[in-house]
């Protein structure tokens, strides 16, 4: 007689094998093998994989110290873990490493961990652990600190977020999107979107205290705080490394729109765009209040445009405390109407700020408002140079000839006095000529054909294959013109660009966004660039 194989029988087998030493990693299906995710965790061992079917899962889960993978079958749009605002939805608090992975879920309805006391981490609570979160949407959670995510006391590995969206979360105190406290091992966010989060007090997007955080190709946009710092606050001996990111439309009521660095913290920011942020009275783009001139704050190849501060320093404010700042090859376009200056230096320590090969244009009353002796301009183009109060070496006061600053296009026209006029001690431009002033050198200005990733002069199947290879195949050739690969012109390079190109080539025939088929400049400011000339 052959007995039927029931789901209960399979479940019992899983339990039996989970207690057999040396058993190979297994897959546990939810709800086919067990009825919910937490029961699957209970029987899982390190290395096992829990695969969750689409649906809404009304439970709070704890990885319970297990280095397992929990992933959805159909992605975050169809698979949600839903809390009831009385606990964190997902918890890592027992030494989990990067081998503990959560993939493909929407996390919502969380209220945080910590009663009695402040609630921490509405959506995800991480303490003494270093998991990897990938392809998740953390949305509409709330807590006192870290409305979306709270992290403290990591292990020797960094906590990693890849392709995660942190949306519309609320913090009563700090860190509407994320609260990061005392994490020496660091937190890495790569290709993430942090949007629409709010704090009723400080740091609408990210609150980082005594920790290290790295943002790579992230978009931080439309976050807000009712008091201080709409975007990211590096506070109290923190360290931030931000590369190829966009900070846009973040706001606070008092000071600090996009990024604030204070209390002996350190910032390195390269190839970032700070656009249309509002810092209340001052510091629409960046506010530096460090207190230590031995920590060199480095801002390199960044673009500031359309930021607002009703008092002073629409783009950058440097406070009364000691600080040392290098701004190299940055472009400061016109701030929003009503701003008094692009840059304000409030202290008179010698050479607080070095502007090297920068362009500063259109700052209301003054492009730069600096205390005497505090600022040195070096091979830079500065509007109203004579009235700025800065010392200058080989600087000019001329129209930089932006292509269309009113439309947000700060690339340089042919004939710009800023071309080949930067500091000759800096690296040459990609075309082998002298460095330009500003963040957008000749090789990045201008011109490419959207979809022509390999620079062959036309778009074809090989371009789509190259995009997919760069994204998913280790060791594949890099793309020298990322703008050309951004086939849907959303400011990011991902699988949807390959899909868009294939649709144009073989299905709909609809043209890609301009510039397409003919060389042209990118009409959309973003963190992508193009390091080759259009063929």
C-alpha positions as CSV (number, residue, x, y, z in Angstrom):
1,X,0.0,0.0,0.0
2,X,1.4,3.4,-1.0
3,X,0.6,6.2,1.5
4,X,-0.2,9.7,0.1
5,X,2.6,12.3,0.6
6,X,0.9,15.1,2.5
7,X,2.2,18.5,3.4
8,X,2.2,17.4,7.1
9,X,4.3,14.4,6.2
10,X,6.8,16.7,4.4
11,X,6.8,19.0,7.4
12,X,7.7,16.1,9.8
13,X,10.5,15.0,7.5
14,X,11.9,18.5,7.6
15,X,11.9,18.5,11.4
16,X,13.6,15.1,11.5
17,X,16.3,16.2,9.0
18,X,16.9,19.5,10.9
19,X,18.2,17.5,13.8
20,X,20.5,15.2,11.9
21,X,24.1,16.5,12.2
22,X,25.9,17.3,9.0
23,X,22.7,17.5,6.9
24,X,22.9,19.4,3.7
25,X,21.2,22.8,3.3
26,X,17.5,22.4,2.4
27,X,14.7,24.5,1.0
28,X,11.6,25.1,3.1
29,X,8.5,26.3,1.3
30,X,6.0,28.5,3.0
31,X,3.1,27.7,3.2
32,X,3.5,24.3,1.4
33,X,5.8,22.8,4.1
34,X,5.0,25.0,7.1
35,X,2.2,27.5,7.5
36,X,4.2,30.7,8.2
37,X,7.6,32.2,8.1
38,X,8.5,32.1,11.8
39,X,7.7,28.4,12.0
40,X,10.0,27.9,9.0
41,X,12.8,29.8,10.8
42,X,12.3,27.5,13.9
43,X,13.1,24.4,12.0
44,X,15.8,25.9,9.7
45,X,19.6,25.4,10.2
46,X,22.4,27.6,9.0
47,X,22.6,27.6,5.2
48,X,19.0,26.7,4.7
49,X,16.7,28.7,2.4
50,X,13.1,29.6,3.1
51,X,11.1,30.4,0.0
52,X,7.8,32.3,0.6
53,X,4.9,32.3,-1.7
54,X,3.2,35.6,-2.7
55,X,0.6,37.1,-0.3
56,X,0.3,39.1,2.9
57,X,2.0,37.5,5.9
58,X,0.6,39.0,9.1
59,X,3.5,38.2,11.5
60,X,6.6,39.6,13.0
61,X,9.7,37.4,12.4
62,X,13.0,37.0,14.1
63,X,16.0,35.3,12.4
64,X,16.9,33.8,15.8
65,X,20.6,33.9,15.2
66,X,20.4,31.7,12.1
67,X,22.4,32.4,8.9
68,X,19.7,31.5,6.5
69,X,18.2,33.0,3.4
70,X,14.5,34.1,3.4
71,X,13.3,35.1,0.0
72,X,10.0,35.5,-1.8
73,X,9.1,33.7,-4.9
74,X,7.5,36.7,-6.7
75,X,9.2,39.8,-5.3
76,X,8.2,42.7,-3.0
77,X,5.3,43.9,-5.1
78,X,3.4,40.6,-4.4
79,X,4.8,39.5,-1.1
80,X,4.3,41.5,2.1
81,X,5.2,40.9,5.7
82,X,2.7,43.1,7.6
83,X,3.0,44.2,11.2
84,X,0.4,45.7,13.6
85,X,2.4,48.7,14.8
86,X,3.3,47.0,18.1
87,X,6.7,45.5,17.2
88,X,9.4,45.5,14.5
89,X,8.4,43.5,11.5
90,X,11.8,41.8,11.1
91,X,14.4,41.4,13.8
92,X,18.1,40.4,13.7
93,X,19.5,40.5,17.2
94,X,21.5,37.3,17.8
95,X,24.8,37.6,15.9
96,X,23.6,37.0,12.4
97,X,26.2,37.6,9.7
98,X,26.0,38.6,6.0
99,X,25.0,35.0,5.4
100,X,21.6,35.9,6.9
101,X,19.7,37.4,4.0
102,X,16.2,38.8,3.5
103,X,15.2,39.2,-0.2
104,X,12.2,40.3,-2.1
105,X,9.6,41.5,0.5
106,X,7.6,44.5,1.3
107,X,8.0,45.3,5.0
108,X,5.2,47.5,6.5
109,X,3.1,48.2,9.5
110,X,5.9,48.0,12.0
111,X,6.0,49.9,15.3
112,X,9.5,49.2,16.6
113,X,11.3,47.3,19.4
114,X,12.0,48.6,22.9
115,X,9.0,48.9,25.2
116,X,9.3,50.2,27.8
117,X,11.4,53.0,26.4
118,X,11.8,54.5,22.9
119,X,10.7,52.2,20.1
120,X,13.5,51.4,17.6
121,X,13.3,50.2,14.1
122,X,9.7,50.1,12.9
123,X,10.2,47.9,9.9
124,X,13.6,46.2,10.7
125,X,15.5,46.1,14.0
126,X,19.1,45.1,13.8
127,X,21.2,44.8,17.0
128,X,24.6,43.0,17.2
129,X,24.1,41.5,13.8
130,X,25.3,42.1,10.2
131,X,22.6,40.8,7.8
132,X,22.2,41.5,4.1
133,X,18.8,43.0,2.9
134,X,18.2,42.9,-0.8
135,X,15.4,43.9,-3.2
136,X,13.0,44.9,-0.4
137,X,10.6,47.7,0.1
138,X,10.4,49.1,3.6
139,X,7.4,51.2,3.7
140,X,5.0,52.9,6.1
141,X,6.5,51.9,9.4
142,X,7.1,54.1,12.4
143,X,9.3,54.3,15.6
144,X,11.0,56.8,17.8
145,X,14.3,56.2,16.2
146,X,14.7,54.6,12.7
147,X,11.1,54.7,11.4
148,X,12.0,52.2,8.6
149,X,15.2,50.6,10.0
150,X,17.2,50.8,13.2
151,X,20.8,49.4,13.5
152,X,23.2,49.3,16.4
153,X,26.3,47.5,17.5
154,X,27.2,45.6,14.3
155,X,29.7,42.7,14.1
156,X,33.0,42.8,12.2
157,X,31.0,42.8,8.9
158,X,29.0,45.7,7.6
159,X,25.2,45.6,7.4
160,X,24.4,45.6,3.7
161,X,21.4,47.0,1.8
162,X,21.2,46.3,-1.9
163,X,18.5,47.6,-4.2
164,X,16.2,48.5,-1.3
165,X,13.5,51.1,-1.2
166,X,12.9,52.8,2.1
167,X,9.7,54.8,1.6
168,X,7.3,56.9,3.7
169,X,8.4,55.9,7.1
170,X,8.0,58.0,10.2
171,X,10.3,58.7,13.2
172,X,9.1,60.6,16.2
173,X,12.6,61.5,17.2
174,X,15.3,60.8,14.6
175,X,15.9,58.9,11.4
176,X,12.7,58.7,9.5
177,X,14.2,56.2,7.1
178,X,17.1,54.8,9.1
179,X,18.6,55.2,12.5
180,X,22.2,54.0,12.8
181,X,23.8,54.2,16.3
182,X,27.2,52.9,17.4
183,X,27.9,50.7,14.3
184,X,31.7,50.6,13.9
185,X,31.6,47.9,11.3
186,X,29.6,50.1,9.0
187,X,26.4,50.2,7.0
188,X,26.5,50.0,3.2
189,X,23.6,51.0,1.0
190,X,24.0,50.4,-2.7
191,X,21.5,51.3,-5.4
192,X,18.9,52.2,-2.8
193,X,16.0,54.7,-2.9
194,X,15.3,56.6,0.3
195,X,12.2,58.6,-0.4
196,X,9.4,60.4,1.4
197,X,10.4,59.6,5.0
198,X,9.7,62.0,7.8
199,X,11.0,62.8,11.2
200,X,9.0,64.9,13.7
201,X,12.3,66.1,15.1
202,X,15.6,65.5,13.3
203,X,17.0,63.7,10.2
204,X,14.2,62.8,7.8
205,X,16.2,60.3,5.8
206,X,19.2,58.9,7.9
207,X,20.4,59.6,11.4
208,X,23.9,58.3,11.9
209,X,25.5,58.6,15.3
210,X,29.0,57.3,16.2
211,X,28.8,55.1,13.1
212,X,30.1,54.6,9.6
213,X,27.8,54.7,6.6
214,X,28.5,54.3,2.9
215,X,26.0,55.3,0.1
216,X,26.8,54.0,-3.4
217,X,24.5,55.1,-6.3
218,X,21.6,55.9,-4.0
219,X,18.8,58.4,-4.4
220,X,17.8,60.3,-1.2
221,X,14.8,62.4,-2.1
222,X,11.7,64.1,-0.7
223,X,12.5,63.4,2.9
224,X,11.7,66.0,5.6
225,X,12.2,66.9,9.3
226,X,10.1,69.3,11.3
227,X,13.2,70.7,13.0
228,X,16.7,69.9,11.7
229,X,18.2,68.0,8.8
230,X,15.8,66.9,6.1
231,X,18.2,64.3,4.6
232,X,21.3,62.7,6.3
233,X,22.9,63.7,9.6
234,X,26.4,62.5,10.4
235,X,26.6,63.1,14.1
236,X,29.1,62.5,16.9
237,X,32.3,60.9,15.4
238,X,30.5,59.4,12.4
239,X,32.0,58.8,9.0
240,X,30.1,59.0,5.7
241,X,31.3,58.1,2.2
242,X,28.8,59.1,-0.5
243,X,29.6,58.2,-4.1
244,X,27.5,58.7,-7.2
245,X,24.4,59.7,-5.3
246,X,21.5,62.2,-5.7
247,X,20.2,64.2,-2.8
248,X,17.1,66.1,-4.0
249,X,14.0,67.9,-2.6
250,X,14.8,67.2,1.0
251,X,13.7,69.8,3.5
252,X,13.8,70.9,7.1
253,X,12.1,73.9,8.8
254,X,15.2,75.3,10.7
255,X,18.6,74.3,9.2
256,X,20.1,71.6,7.0
257,X,18.3,70.4,3.9
258,X,20.3,67.5,2.3
259,X,23.4,66.7,4.4
260,X,24.6,67.8,7.8
261,X,28.0,66.9,9.3
262,X,28.6,67.8,12.9
263,X,30.4,67.0,16.2
264,X,33.8,65.6,14.9
265,X,32.3,63.6,12.0
266,X,33.9,63.1,8.6
267,X,32.5,63.3,5.1
268,X,33.8,62.2,1.7
269,X,31.4,63.0,-1.1
270,X,32.2,62.4,-4.8
271,X,30.2,62.7,-8.0
272,X,27.0,63.5,-6.2
273,X,24.1,65.8,-7.2
274,X,22.5,68.1,-4.5
275,X,19.4,69.5,-6.2
276,X,16.4,71.6,-4.9
277,X,16.9,70.9,-1.2
278,X,15.6,73.4,1.4
279,X,17.5,74.0,4.6
280,X,15.2,76.5,6.3
281,X,17.3,79.4,7.4
282,X,20.7,78.0,6.2
283,X,22.5,75.0,4.6
284,X,20.1,74.0,1.9
285,X,22.6,71.5,0.4
286,X,25.3,70.9,2.9
287,X,26.0,72.2,6.5
288,X,29.4,71.5,8.1
289,X,29.7,72.0,11.9
290,X,32.6,69.6,12.7
291,X,34.7,71.2,15.4
292,X,38.0,69.7,14.3
293,X,40.3,71.1,11.6
294,X,42.3,67.9,11.4
295,X,39.4,66.1,9.8
296,X,39.5,67.0,6.1
297,X,36.0,67.1,4.6
298,X,36.3,66.2,0.9
299,X,33.7,67.2,-1.6
300,X,34.8,66.3,-5.1
301,X,33.1,66.5,-8.5
302,X,29.7,67.4,-7.1
303,X,26.9,69.5,-8.5
304,X,24.8,71.9,-6.5
305,X,21.7,73.4,-8.1
306,X,18.4,75.0,-7.0
307,X,19.0,74.7,-3.3
308,X,17.3,77.1,-0.9
309,X,18.0,78.8,2.4
310,X,16.1,81.8,3.4
311,X,19.1,83.3,5.4
312,X,22.4,82.3,3.8
313,X,24.3,79.4,2.3
314,X,21.8,77.9,0.0
315,X,24.3,75.3,-1.2
316,X,26.9,75.1,1.6
317,X,27.2,76.6,5.1
318,X,30.4,76.2,7.2
319,X,29.7,77.0,10.9
320,X,31.6,78.9,13.6
321,X,33.5,75.7,14.8
322,X,36.8,74.6,13.4
323,X,36.7,72.6,10.2
324,X,38.9,72.0,7.2
325,X,37.1,71.6,3.8
326,X,38.3,70.8,0.3
327,X,35.9,71.3,-2.6
328,X,37.5,70.1,-5.7
329,X,36.0,70.4,-9.3
330,X,32.5,71.2,-8.0
331,X,29.9,73.1,-9.9
332,X,27.5,75.5,-8.0
333,X,24.7,76.6,-10.2
334,X,22.1,79.2,-9.4
335,X,20.3,78.6,-6.1
336,X,16.5,78.9,-5.7
337,X,15.0,82.4,-5.7
338,X,15.2,84.0,-2.3
339,X,18.6,82.7,-1.3
340,X,21.3,85.1,-0.3
341,X,24.4,83.2,-1.3
342,X,25.6,79.9,-2.6
343,X,28.3,79.4,0.1
344,X,28.6,81.0,3.5
345,X,31.7,80.6,5.7
346,X,30.8,81.7,9.2
347,X,34.2,81.5,10.9
348,X,37.5,83.3,10.4
349,X,40.0,80.5,11.0
350,X,42.6,80.7,8.3
351,X,41.9,78.7,5.1
352,X,38.9,76.8,6.4
353,X,37.7,76.2,2.8
354,X,39.8,75.5,-0.3
355,X,37.9,75.8,-3.6
356,X,40.0,74.1,-6.2
357,X,38.9,74.2,-9.8
358,X,35.3,75.0,-9.0
359,X,32.6,77.0,-10.6
360,X,30.3,79.2,-8.4
361,X,27.6,81.0,-10.2
362,X,24.4,83.0,-9.4
363,X,24.2,83.3,-5.7
364,X,21.7,86.1,-5.1
365,X,23.4,88.9,-3.1
366,X,26.8,87.1,-3.4
367,X,28.0,83.8,-4.7
368,X,30.3,83.4,-1.7
369,X,29.9,85.2,1.7
370,X,33.1,84.4,3.6
371,X,34.8,85.8,6.7
372,X,38.2,87.4,5.7
373,X,41.0,84.9,5.5
374,X,38.8,81.9,5.8
375,X,38.5,80.9,2.1
376,X,41.0,80.3,-0.6
377,X,40.0,80.1,-4.3
378,X,42.3,78.3,-6.6
379,X,41.9,78.0,-10.4
380,X,38.2,78.6,-10.0
381,X,35.5,80.6,-11.8
382,X,33.6,82.7,-9.1
383,X,30.9,85.2,-9.9
384,X,31.5,88.5,-8.2
385,X,35.0,87.4,-7.1
386,X,36.1,90.8,-5.9
387,X,33.2,91.1,-3.5
388,X,33.3,87.6,-2.0
389,X,35.9,88.3,0.7
390,X,38.0,85.3,-0.4
391,X,41.7,85.1,-1.3
392,X,42.3,83.8,-4.8
393,X,45.0,82.4,-6.9
394,X,44.5,82.1,-10.7
395,X,40.7,82.6,-10.4
396,X,38.4,84.2,-12.9
397,X,35.1,86.1,-12.8
398,X,33.5,85.2,-16.1
399,X,30.3,83.7,-17.4
400,X,31.0,79.9,-17.4
401,X,28.7,79.5,-20.3
402,X,26.5,76.7,-18.9
403,X,24.4,75.1,-21.6
404,X,21.0,75.9,-20.0
405,X,21.1,76.7,-16.2
406,X,17.4,77.5,-16.1
407,X,16.7,74.0,-17.3
408,X,19.2,72.5,-14.9
409,X,21.8,71.7,-17.6
410,X,25.2,72.9,-16.2
411,X,27.4,71.3,-18.8
412,X,29.7,73.8,-20.6
413,X,29.2,75.2,-24.0
414,X,32.1,75.1,-26.5
415,X,34.1,78.2,-25.8
416,X,33.6,78.3,-22.1
417,X,36.4,79.9,-20.2
418,X,36.3,77.0,-17.7
419,X,37.5,74.4,-20.2
420,X,41.1,73.4,-19.7
421,X,41.4,76.1,-17.0
422,X,41.5,74.0,-13.8
423,X,44.4,73.3,-11.6
424,X,47.1,71.8,-13.8
425,X,48.3,69.7,-10.8
426,X,45.0,67.7,-11.0
427,X,44.7,64.6,-13.2
428,X,44.2,65.3,-16.9
429,X,40.7,65.0,-18.4
430,X,39.9,61.7,-20.1
431,X,40.7,63.2,-23.5
432,X,44.2,64.0,-22.3
433,X,43.7,67.8,-22.1
434,X,44.2,70.0,-19.0
435,X,41.6,69.7,-16.3
436,X,38.4,71.8,-16.6
437,X,36.9,73.8,-13.8
438,X,33.7,72.3,-12.4
439,X,32.2,68.8,-12.0
440,X,31.4,68.2,-15.6
441,X,34.6,67.9,-17.6
442,X,34.6,67.7,-21.4
443,X,34.4,63.9,-21.6
444,X,31.2,64.0,-19.4
445,X,29.5,66.9,-21.0
446,X,28.3,66.1,-23.8
447,X,27.4,63.8,-26.1
448,X,26.2,60.3,-26.5
449,X,23.6,58.2,-28.2
450,X,21.2,56.6,-25.7
451,X,21.3,52.9,-26.0
452,X,24.7,52.9,-27.8
453,X,26.5,51.3,-24.8
454,X,29.5,50.0,-26.7
455,X,30.1,53.2,-28.7
456,X,29.6,51.5,-32.0
457,X,27.5,54.3,-33.4
458,X,24.2,52.5,-33.2
459,X,22.0,50.6,-30.7
460,X,21.7,46.9,-31.2
461,X,21.3,43.6,-29.3
462,X,25.0,43.7,-28.2
463,X,24.3,46.8,-26.2
464,X,21.5,45.1,-24.2
465,X,23.7,42.1,-23.6
466,X,26.5,44.4,-22.3
467,X,24.1,46.1,-19.8
468,X,22.9,42.7,-18.5
469,X,26.5,41.4,-18.4
470,X,27.6,44.4,-16.3
471,X,24.7,44.0,-13.9
472,X,24.8,40.2,-13.4
473,X,27.9,38.6,-14.8
474,X,31.1,38.9,-12.7
475,X,34.1,40.0,-14.7
476,X,32.1,41.5,-17.6
477,X,33.4,44.6,-19.3
478,X,32.5,47.9,-17.6
479,X,30.4,50.5,-19.4
480,X,32.4,53.7,-20.0
481,X,29.3,55.8,-20.8
482,X,26.7,55.0,-18.1
483,X,24.4,57.7,-19.6
484,X,24.1,55.7,-22.8
485,X,23.1,52.7,-20.8
486,X,20.3,54.6,-19.0
487,X,17.8,53.6,-21.7
488,X,14.7,54.9,-19.9
489,X,16.4,58.0,-18.6
490,X,15.5,57.4,-14.9
491,X,18.9,58.3,-13.6
492,X,19.9,54.7,-12.7
493,X,21.3,51.7,-14.5
494,X,19.4,48.5,-13.9
495,X,17.6,45.6,-15.7
496,X,14.8,47.9,-16.8
497,X,17.2,49.6,-19.1
498,X,18.0,46.4,-21.0
499,X,14.2,45.6,-21.2
500,X,13.5,49.1,-22.5
501,X,16.2,48.8,-25.2
502,X,15.0,45.3,-26.2
503,X,11.5,46.6,-26.5
504,X,12.6,49.4,-28.8
505,X,14.7,47.1,-31.0
506,X,12.3,44.1,-31.3
507,X,8.8,44.9,-30.0
508,X,7.3,48.4,-30.0
509,X,9.9,50.3,-32.1
510,X,9.3,53.3,-29.8
511,X,12.3,55.6,-29.7
512,X,14.4,55.9,-26.5
513,X,14.4,59.3,-24.7
514,X,16.7,61.9,-26.3
515,X,19.5,61.9,-27.2
516,X,18.7,58.8,-29.4
517,X,20.2,58.0,-32.8
518,X,22.0,61.3,-32.9
519,X,24.7,62.6,-30.4
520,X,23.4,64.9,-27.7
521,X,23.7,65.9,-24.1
522,X,21.7,64.4,-21.3
523,X,18.7,66.7,-20.6
524,X,18.2,65.1,-17.1
525,X,20.6,65.9,-14.2
526,X,21.6,62.6,-12.5
527,X,24.6,60.9,-11.0
528,X,25.5,59.0,-14.2
529,X,28.3,60.2,-16.5
530,X,29.9,59.5,-19.8
531,X,33.7,59.0,-19.9
532,X,34.0,58.6,-23.7
533,X,33.2,60.8,-26.7
534,X,30.2,60.2,-28.9
535,X,31.4,58.3,-32.0
